[in-house]
Amino acid sequence: MKPALSLRHILLYSGASAGLNMMNVTVATWLLYFYSPPADLGRIQYLPVTWVGILMMIGSLWNAFIDPLIGYWSDITRSRWGRRRPFLLFAAPVAAIALVMLWTPPVKASSPLNASYFLLVTLTFYTAFSLVGIPYDASLPEMAPIPQMRVTLSMWKNILGLIGILVGSVTGSLLFSTLGPLAMGWMVATASLISIWLTLGGLSETIRPIEPLVGLRENFGAVLRNQQFLILFTSTLCMQVAYAMLLANLPYFVTLVVGADAGSVSLFQVVVVALMVGSAPLWAWLGQRHANRKLLMISLLGMSLACSLNATAGLVPGFLVLPYAISTIAFIGPFLGGYFVLAYAMMGSVVDYDEMFTHCRREAVYYSTFSFTAGVGHSLAVLILPLLLQHYGYTATNPLGVRLAFLASSLLILLAALVFTGYWLGDTPAQTRHALGLGDR
């Protein structure tokens, strides 16, 4: 049993979460808007919105395809630096360089050359991002081998990640609207690289002997036979599609429905992130006293309701659109924060459940689920959202597509909750053994 982690150790370890989230929120929020801005705002359109959606879908599907392979590679890696450190050390600068290059399309007009460039750079970015993120996420059960430590570490990891989102959101919006997208890319890339490398000073791996994994096919066969994993995986996928749609839809919501400028996007992001950070200790406290699966269900239902309310901004008599929109967006924050604190901790229970029967530790394979679902979810979101915008409208006079995107997200989160009703693992191995009727064996 490892001793309790010091706050310094926890903060160093959580640094990569800040850096990865800075990168992710920047790309998820601004990439579609940068390449395909609304036609009536006078910005350069580098590619048609449907082209960007298709290309982003290809990049996200590529990311989803390689994620489990990266997880397997990380699990079987044996080096003097450990299983996880080499990935953070060498892949992080590649992700940072690719992030900068995303904002430098070669032609200042809609062009097939821009499409080729866009695809090449996004594939590079997603690959390097996964090479950092998956080994990092997989280290959580090794850093915190017992459930109480796991929830606490997940809370701090989530808080630092939310601070990364906050910094990326505020600086992204301000720089995008003042100095421009390239300056935004440079600042986010530099800050992200530093924070990821700081994690190397706080990362420690398991002190137990690691059983060798079976072959690739047998390994993934065992994963796919884990029914509880498949339930959590499917629920997470639905949630990730909805989350990616919310991020990509936010600039359109702020500029077209609310009627504010692009720089105001950061105000909405700050409100959401502040409430996510503020609610994280509450969710961690509740997680010590109540079953995590019940708390996760509450977070899903709350998010679904909050998303549906955003579709009504500007339509309710007697309410000014700006304060109404901020309040409905803010309502998402506490539930979204709870979801990420709990989901990452609960995947540790899936890893423990798998080890009961296979006697292998597949942390990275299972934690690559989050990156896999984020990749597939993002690819589906950037396909669905442009279709909604194109078909129903995304102009100041007709923002119906923007409103419908919130309703689509709400329905997807309800579907995630429905799927999750089949999950029954306990928060500890003892609780899971009891549910299986295995006693204390």
C-alpha positions as CSV (number, residue, x, y, z in Angstrom):
1,M,0.0,0.0,0.0
2,K,1.3,3.4,-1.0
3,P,1.4,6.2,1.6
4,A,-0.9,9.1,1.2
5,L,0.2,11.5,-1.5
6,S,1.4,15.0,-0.5
7,L,-0.4,18.0,-1.9
8,R,2.8,19.0,-3.8
9,H,3.0,15.5,-5.3
10,I,-0.7,15.7,-6.3
11,L,-0.4,19.1,-7.9
12,L,2.7,18.2,-9.9
13,Y,1.0,15.0,-11.1
14,S,-2.1,16.9,-12.1
15,G,-0.2,19.4,-14.2
16,A,-0.6,17.4,-17.4
17,S,-4.4,17.5,-16.9
18,A,-4.2,21.3,-17.2
19,G,-2.0,21.2,-20.3
20,L,-4.1,18.6,-22.1
21,N,-7.3,20.4,-21.4
22,M,-5.9,23.7,-22.6
23,M,-5.0,22.1,-25.9
24,N,-8.4,20.3,-26.1
25,V,-10.6,23.2,-25.3
26,T,-8.8,25.4,-27.8
27,V,-9.2,23.0,-30.7
28,A,-12.7,21.9,-29.8
29,T,-14.0,25.5,-29.4
30,W,-12.3,27.4,-32.2
31,L,-11.1,25.1,-35.0
32,L,-14.5,24.7,-36.7
33,Y,-15.3,28.4,-36.2
34,F,-11.8,29.5,-37.5
35,Y,-12.0,27.5,-40.7
36,S,-15.8,28.0,-41.3
37,P,-17.0,31.3,-39.7
38,P,-20.5,32.5,-40.2
39,A,-20.9,34.1,-43.6
40,D,-22.2,37.4,-42.3
41,L,-19.3,38.2,-40.0
42,G,-16.7,39.2,-42.7
43,R,-14.1,36.6,-41.7
44,I,-12.0,34.5,-44.2
45,Q,-13.7,31.1,-44.9
46,Y,-10.8,28.7,-45.4
47,L,-13.1,25.7,-46.0
48,P,-16.9,25.1,-46.2
49,V,-18.4,24.0,-42.9
50,T,-19.4,20.6,-44.2
51,W,-15.8,20.0,-45.4
52,V,-14.4,20.9,-42.0
53,G,-16.9,18.6,-40.3
54,I,-16.0,15.6,-42.6
55,L,-12.2,16.2,-42.1
56,M,-12.5,16.6,-38.4
57,M,-14.5,13.4,-38.3
58,I,-11.7,11.6,-40.2
59,G,-9.1,12.9,-37.8
60,S,-11.2,12.0,-34.7
61,L,-11.9,8.5,-36.1
62,W,-8.2,8.0,-36.7
63,N,-7.6,9.1,-33.1
64,A,-10.2,6.7,-31.8
65,F,-8.7,3.8,-33.8
66,I,-5.2,4.3,-32.5
67,D,-6.1,5.0,-28.9
68,P,-6.5,1.3,-27.8
69,L,-3.3,0.4,-29.6
70,I,-1.5,3.2,-27.7
71,G,-3.0,2.0,-24.5
72,Y,-1.7,-1.6,-25.2
73,W,1.7,-0.2,-26.1
74,S,1.9,1.8,-22.9
75,D,0.9,-1.2,-20.8
76,I,3.6,-3.5,-22.3
77,T,6.3,-0.9,-22.3
78,R,9.2,-1.7,-20.0
79,S,12.0,0.9,-19.7
80,R,14.2,2.4,-17.1
81,W,11.9,5.4,-17.1
82,G,8.8,3.3,-16.5
83,R,5.7,2.5,-18.6
84,R,4.3,6.0,-18.9
85,R,7.0,8.7,-18.6
86,P,8.6,8.2,-22.1
87,F,5.3,9.0,-23.8
88,L,4.8,12.3,-21.9
89,L,8.4,13.3,-22.5
90,F,8.6,12.8,-26.2
91,A,5.1,13.2,-27.6
92,A,4.2,16.4,-25.8
93,P,6.4,18.7,-28.0
94,V,5.0,17.1,-31.1
95,A,1.5,17.9,-30.0
96,A,2.5,21.5,-29.1
97,I,4.0,22.1,-32.6
98,A,1.0,20.6,-34.4
99,L,-1.3,22.9,-32.3
100,V,0.5,26.0,-33.6
101,M,0.4,24.7,-37.2
102,L,-3.4,24.3,-37.1
103,W,-3.9,28.0,-37.4
104,T,-1.7,28.5,-40.4
105,P,-3.6,27.3,-43.5
106,P,-1.6,27.9,-46.7
107,V,-4.3,29.7,-48.7
108,K,-6.3,32.6,-47.5
109,A,-9.5,31.4,-49.2
110,S,-11.5,28.2,-49.5
111,S,-9.1,25.8,-51.2
112,P,-8.5,22.0,-51.6
113,L,-4.9,22.7,-50.5
114,N,-6.3,23.9,-47.2
115,A,-8.2,20.7,-46.8
116,S,-5.1,18.5,-47.3
117,Y,-3.1,20.7,-44.9
118,F,-5.9,20.6,-42.4
119,L,-6.1,16.8,-42.5
120,L,-2.4,16.3,-42.2
121,V,-1.9,18.6,-39.2
122,T,-5.0,17.4,-37.3
123,L,-3.9,13.8,-37.7
124,T,-0.5,14.7,-36.3
125,F,-2.0,16.6,-33.4
126,Y,-4.5,13.9,-32.5
127,T,-1.8,11.2,-32.6
128,A,0.6,13.1,-30.4
129,F,-2.2,14.2,-28.0
130,S,-3.2,10.5,-27.5
131,L,0.4,9.5,-27.0
132,V,0.5,11.8,-24.0
133,G,-3.1,11.6,-22.7
134,I,-3.6,7.8,-22.6
135,P,-0.5,6.8,-20.6
136,Y,-1.1,9.8,-18.3
137,D,-4.8,8.8,-17.6
138,A,-3.7,5.2,-17.1
139,S,-1.4,6.1,-14.3
140,L,-4.2,7.2,-12.0
141,P,-5.0,3.7,-10.5
142,E,-1.3,3.2,-9.9
143,M,-0.9,6.5,-8.2
144,A,-4.0,5.8,-6.1
145,P,-4.6,2.1,-5.5
146,I,-7.5,2.4,-3.1
147,P,-10.9,4.0,-4.0
148,Q,-10.8,6.9,-1.4
149,M,-7.4,8.0,-2.8
150,R,-8.7,7.5,-6.3
151,V,-11.6,9.9,-5.9
152,T,-9.4,12.5,-4.2
153,L,-6.7,12.3,-6.9
154,S,-9.4,12.3,-9.6
155,M,-10.9,15.5,-8.0
156,W,-7.5,17.3,-8.0
157,K,-6.8,16.1,-11.5
158,N,-10.2,17.4,-12.6
159,I,-9.6,20.7,-10.8
160,L,-6.3,21.3,-12.5
161,G,-7.8,20.2,-15.8
162,L,-10.6,22.7,-15.3
163,I,-8.1,25.4,-14.5
164,G,-6.5,24.5,-17.8
165,I,-9.9,24.8,-19.5
166,L,-10.4,28.2,-17.8
167,V,-6.9,29.5,-18.9
168,G,-7.4,28.1,-22.4
169,S,-10.9,29.6,-22.7
170,V,-10.1,33.1,-21.4
171,T,-6.8,33.5,-23.3
172,G,-8.2,31.7,-26.3
173,S,-11.1,34.1,-26.7
174,L,-9.1,37.2,-25.9
175,L,-6.3,36.3,-28.2
176,F,-8.5,35.0,-31.0
177,S,-10.4,38.3,-31.1
178,T,-7.3,40.6,-30.6
179,L,-3.9,39.2,-31.7
180,G,-5.4,36.4,-33.7
181,P,-5.6,32.6,-33.8
182,L,-1.9,32.0,-34.4
183,A,-0.9,34.0,-31.2
184,M,-3.5,32.0,-29.4
185,G,-2.0,28.7,-30.7
186,W,1.6,29.7,-29.6
187,M,0.5,30.7,-26.1
188,V,-1.6,27.6,-25.5
189,A,1.0,25.3,-26.9
190,T,3.8,26.7,-24.7
191,A,1.8,26.7,-21.5
192,S,0.6,23.2,-22.2
193,L,4.0,21.8,-22.9
194,I,5.4,23.2,-19.6
195,S,2.5,21.9,-17.5
196,I,2.8,18.4,-19.1
197,W,6.5,18.2,-18.4
198,L,6.0,19.3,-14.8
199,T,4.0,16.1,-14.3
200,L,7.1,14.0,-14.8
201,G,8.2,15.3,-11.3
202,G,5.1,13.9,-9.7
203,L,4.4,10.7,-11.6
204,S,5.0,7.5,-9.8
205,E,4.1,4.0,-11.0
206,T,2.9,0.8,-9.4
207,I,5.1,-0.8,-6.7
208,R,3.6,-4.2,-7.4
209,P,5.1,-6.7,-9.9
210,I,3.3,-6.2,-13.3
211,E,2.1,-9.5,-14.9
212,P,3.0,-9.7,-18.6
213,L,0.0,-9.0,-20.9
214,V,-1.2,-11.7,-23.3
215,G,-1.1,-11.0,-27.0
216,L,-2.9,-8.1,-28.6
217,R,-5.9,-10.1,-29.9
218,E,-6.3,-12.0,-26.6
219,N,-5.9,-8.8,-24.7
220,F,-8.7,-7.0,-26.5
221,G,-10.8,-10.1,-26.5
222,A,-10.8,-10.1,-22.7
223,V,-11.7,-6.4,-22.7
224,L,-14.6,-6.8,-25.0
225,R,-16.0,-9.7,-22.8
226,N,-16.1,-7.3,-19.8
227,Q,-19.8,-6.4,-19.9
228,Q,-19.5,-3.8,-17.2
229,F,-16.8,-2.1,-19.2
230,L,-19.0,-2.1,-22.4
231,I,-21.9,-0.5,-20.5
232,L,-19.6,2.3,-19.1
233,F,-18.0,2.6,-22.6
234,T,-21.3,3.1,-24.4
235,S,-22.6,5.5,-21.9
236,T,-19.4,7.5,-22.0
237,L,-19.5,7.6,-25.8
238,C,-23.0,9.1,-25.8
239,M,-21.9,11.7,-23.3
240,Q,-18.7,12.6,-25.2
241,V,-20.8,13.2,-28.4
242,A,-23.0,15.6,-26.5
243,Y,-20.0,17.3,-24.8
244,A,-18.2,17.9,-28.1
245,M,-21.3,19.4,-29.6
246,L,-21.7,21.8,-26.7
247,L,-18.1,23.0,-27.1
248,A,-18.2,23.4,-30.9
249,N,-21.7,25.0,-30.7
250,L,-20.8,27.6,-28.1
251,P,-19.2,30.3,-30.4
252,Y,-22.2,30.1,-32.7
253,F,-24.6,30.4,-29.7
254,V,-22.8,33.4,-28.2
255,T,-22.5,35.3,-31.5
256,L,-25.8,34.4,-33.2
257,V,-28.3,33.7,-30.4
258,V,-27.0,36.0,-27.7
259,G,-25.8,38.6,-30.2
260,A,-22.4,39.2,-28.5
261,D,-18.9,39.2,-30.1
262,A,-16.5,36.3,-30.3
263,G,-14.5,37.6,-27.4
264,S,-17.6,37.1,-25.1
265,V,-17.3,33.3,-25.5
266,S,-14.8,33.3,-22.7
267,L,-17.3,34.8,-20.3
268,F,-19.6,31.8,-20.8
269,Q,-16.7,29.4,-20.5
270,V,-15.4,31.0,-17.3
271,V,-18.8,30.7,-15.7
272,V,-19.1,27.0,-16.5
273,V,-15.5,26.2,-15.5
274,A,-15.8,28.2,-12.3
275,L,-18.8,26.2,-11.2
276,M,-17.1,22.9,-12.3
277,V,-14.1,23.8,-10.1
278,G,-16.3,24.9,-7.2
279,S,-18.4,21.8,-7.2
280,A,-15.5,19.3,-7.5
281,P,-14.9,19.1,-3.8
282,L,-18.6,18.5,-3.1
283,W,-18.7,15.6,-5.6
284,A,-15.5,14.2,-4.0
285,W,-17.1,14.5,-0.6
286,L,-20.3,12.8,-1.8
287,G,-18.2,10.1,-3.4
288,Q,-16.8,9.1,-0.1
289,R,-20.4,8.6,1.3
290,H,-22.6,7.4,-1.5
291,A,-22.2,5.0,-4.4
292,N,-20.5,6.6,-7.3
293,R,-22.8,5.0,-9.8
294,K,-25.8,6.8,-8.2
295,L,-24.0,10.1,-8.2
296,L,-23.0,9.7,-11.8
297,M,-26.6,9.1,-12.8
298,I,-27.6,12.4,-11.0
299,S,-24.9,14.3,-12.9
300,L,-26.2,12.9,-16.3
301,L,-29.8,13.8,-15.6
302,G,-28.9,17.3,-14.4
303,M,-26.8,17.9,-17.6
304,S,-29.6,16.8,-19.8
305,L,-32.0,19.2,-18.3
306,A,-29.5,22.1,-18.4
307,C,-28.8,21.5,-22.1
308,S,-32.5,21.6,-23.0
309,L,-32.8,25.0,-21.2
310,N,-30.2,26.5,-23.4
311,A,-32.3,26.0,-26.5
312,T,-34.9,28.5,-25.0
313,A,-32.5,31.5,-24.7
314,G,-34.1,34.5,-26.2
315,L,-37.5,32.9,-26.5
316,V,-38.8,33.3,-22.9
317,P,-40.8,36.5,-22.5
318,G,-39.7,38.9,-19.7
319,F,-36.0,37.7,-19.7
320,L,-33.1,39.5,-21.2
321,V,-31.2,37.1,-23.5
322,L,-27.7,37.7,-22.1
323,P,-28.3,37.0,-18.4
324,Y,-30.7,34.2,-19.3
325,A,-28.2,32.5,-21.5
326,I,-25.4,32.8,-18.9
327,S,-27.6,31.3,-16.2
328,T,-28.7,28.3,-18.4
329,I,-25.1,27.7,-19.5
330,A,-24.0,28.0,-15.9
331,F,-26.4,25.3,-14.9
332,I,-24.4,22.8,-16.9
333,G,-21.2,23.4,-14.8
334,P,-21.8,21.6,-11.5
335,F,-23.2,18.4,-13.2
336,L,-20.4,18.3,-15.9
337,G,-17.8,18.7,-13.1
338,G,-19.3,15.8,-11.2
339,Y,-19.4,13.6,-14.2
340,F,-15.7,13.9,-14.9
341,V,-14.6,13.5,-11.3
342,L,-16.7,10.3,-10.9
343,A,-16.2,8.7,-14.3
344,Y,-12.4,8.7,-14.1
345,A,-12.5,7.2,-10.6
346,M,-15.0,4.6,-11.7
347,M,-12.9,3.3,-14.5
348,G,-10.4,2.2,-11.8
349,S,-13.2,-0.1,-10.5
350,V,-13.5,-1.6,-14.0
351,V,-9.7,-2.2,-14.0
352,D,-9.9,-4.0,-10.6
353,Y,-12.9,-6.0,-11.8
354,D,-10.9,-7.2,-14.8
355,E,-7.9,-8.1,-12.7
356,M,-10.1,-10.4,-10.5
357,F,-10.6,-12.8,-13.4
358,T,-7.6,-12.3,-15.7
359,H,-4.9,-11.4,-13.2
360,C,-3.5,-8.7,-15.5
361,R,-3.5,-5.0,-15.1
362,R,-4.6,-3.2,-18.3
363,E,-4.9,0.4,-17.0
364,A,-4.0,2.1,-20.2
365,V,-6.2,-0.2,-22.4
366,Y,-9.2,0.7,-20.2
367,Y,-8.4,4.4,-19.7
368,S,-7.9,4.7,-23.4
369,T,-11.6,4.3,-23.5
370,F,-12.0,8.0,-22.5
371,S,-9.7,9.1,-25.3
372,F,-11.4,6.7,-27.7
373,T,-14.9,7.9,-26.9
374,A,-13.7,11.5,-27.0
375,G,-12.3,10.8,-30.5
376,V,-15.4,9.1,-31.8
377,G,-17.7,11.5,-29.9
378,H,-15.9,14.5,-31.5
379,S,-16.0,12.9,-34.9
380,L,-19.8,12.3,-34.6
381,A,-20.3,15.8,-33.1
382,V,-18.5,17.6,-35.9
383,L,-20.6,15.6,-38.4
384,I,-23.9,16.2,-36.7
385,L,-23.4,19.8,-35.8
386,P,-22.6,21.1,-39.3
387,L,-25.6,19.2,-40.7
388,L,-27.9,20.8,-38.1
389,L,-26.4,24.2,-38.8
390,Q,-26.5,23.9,-42.6
391,H,-30.0,22.5,-42.7
392,Y,-31.8,24.6,-40.1
393,G,-29.7,27.7,-40.2
394,Y,-26.9,29.4,-38.4
395,T,-27.2,33.1,-39.0
396,A,-28.3,36.0,-36.7
397,T,-31.7,36.1,-38.4
398,N,-32.2,32.3,-38.3
399,P,-30.2,30.5,-35.5
400,L,-32.5,27.5,-35.3
401,G,-29.7,25.0,-36.0
402,V,-27.8,26.4,-33.0
403,R,-30.8,25.9,-30.8
404,L,-31.5,22.3,-32.0
405,A,-27.9,21.4,-31.3
406,F,-28.6,21.9,-27.6
407,L,-31.7,19.7,-27.8
408,A,-29.7,17.0,-29.6
409,S,-27.1,17.1,-26.8
410,S,-29.8,16.8,-24.2
411,L,-31.2,13.7,-25.8
412,L,-27.8,12.1,-26.2
413,I,-27.1,12.6,-22.4
414,L,-30.4,11.0,-21.6
415,L,-29.4,8.0,-23.8
416,A,-26.1,7.9,-21.8
417,A,-28.1,7.7,-18.5
418,L,-30.4,5.0,-19.9
419,V,-27.4,2.8,-20.9
420,F,-25.7,3.4,-17.6
421,T,-28.6,1.8,-15.7
422,G,-27.0,-1.6,-16.4
423,Y,-23.8,-0.7,-14.5
424,W,-23.6,-2.3,-11.0
425,L,-19.9,-2.5,-10.0
426,G,-19.1,-1.4,-6.5
427,D,-16.6,1.3,-5.6
428,T,-14.3,-1.2,-4.0
429,P,-13.2,-4.7,-5.0
430,A,-14.9,-6.0,-1.8
431,Q,-18.3,-4.4,-2.9
432,T,-17.9,-5.9,-6.3
433,R,-17.1,-9.4,-5.0
434,H,-20.2,-9.1,-2.7
435,A,-22.4,-8.2,-5.7
436,L,-21.0,-11.3,-7.5
437,G,-21.6,-13.5,-4.5
438,L,-17.9,-14.2,-4.1
439,G,-17.7,-13.3,-0.5
440,D,-14.2,-12.2,0.7
441,R,-12.3,-14.4,-1.8
